[in-house]
């Protein structure tokens, strides 16, 4: 990982937002972009203007860094994420975490869309990530070590901050929203899962599956940031029978497509936005 490239990107942001002092960051993954409207925006910077980041290639990921506030808390909102499978290198995945650390932020909340493996994780469910399984076959800390990422061998006993998870639960309770908890498994993508893989993942203890979040979580935790993460369950995992809403309606088990995930997230956007707004109030 080229730290000098990340440092150049951070300097570009400092020039664009010279008075920014974010308390934390929010990375909006697939389906979560409507939640950005919860923030009063003070500045916007296109990812393409930031060295080491670049524009996302996945539909629904706008590719803009927003500087804003919610409930009075100054926040960097990353409107879309870069994924490892896009082929732009670990710098593009790591940059949001590096930037938050460079600006003195203390926490990050990660979001994604995921496939539900556990039986009660049906489409439309919101899930707090309590722990993860890295099945990506890759790791952003491989290679020369830099002190910005903390210890060479970071402990992973509790990647996801217990206090943030409790605040998420309280926020959902205040809204009267159901909120699940579970273990998220990340694959490298950009392919969905086979039935055999889903059987294996279930045996390992995974409750939901996706293609992101774990790299940012482990980097943020290693760098000393408090980490929280939320999954929107957009579909039944690809290898499961009757995994889609269409199949449940008797319309057949259609092949999973990204458009199905974004459509499900669009329908749930108000609830996703409300939960994040309530969470930011809980952090006051």
C-alpha positions, 0 to 999 in steps of 0.5 A: 500500500502506497502511504504517500499516495494516501497522504497526497489525497488527504492534503487535497481534502485539507485544501478543499475543507480547511476548517473541517474537524470531523468527529467521525465518518460514515461510509455509505455502501450499496443502497444507503446513499439516500441516508446522506440527506440526513446531513447538512452539507458544508462541502462536497468533493468528487472522488476523482479529485482525490489521489488514491481514491478515484471514482467507483465503478459500481452502480449506486456508488456516487463517488463523492466526499461530503463534509456535513453535520447531523445533530451537530456532529461534524462528519465526513460522509463517503457517498459510495465506496471502492471495492477490492474487486474493482482493481484499483488497489488497496489504496482506494479501499483504505483511503477513507480510514486513512483520511479519518485518522489524519483528521483526528476523527474517533469513529467510523460507521460502515454500511453495506447491502448483504445477502441473508444466510440466517433464516430470519434475515429476510429482505428488508432487515437491518442488521448490526454487525457484531463480528466478521469472517474474512473470506476474501483471500486478501488482506490490506495490511499485507506488505510493508508496515506503516505506523499509521495502521497501529501495531504490526499484528493488530488484535481482532478480538473486538473489531466492532465497538460494543458501545456503538452497537448498544447505541445502534440498538437504542436508536432502533428501539427509540424508532420502534424499528426491528434490528437484528445482530449477526456475523457478516462474511466478506468474499472478494466478489464480484460474483455471488455465492454458490449453494455449496459456499452458502452451506459452508458459510452457514457452518462457519457461523456466518449470518450474512454475506457481502463483498465489502466492509471487512477491509475498512473495519480491520484497518479502522480498528487497527488504526485506533478508531471505534468501528460500527457497521450496519448491513441492509439485508437486500436479498436471501443469499444467492445460493439459498432456495427461494432467496428472492422476493420474486420467488417468495411471491411465486414468480420463480427463483430469478438469478440474483442481480445488482438491480434487485439489491438497489431496488430493495434498498430504495424501498427501505431508504426512509428506514435506513435514513431514520436509523442513522439520524437516530444513531447520530443523536445517540452519540451526542 
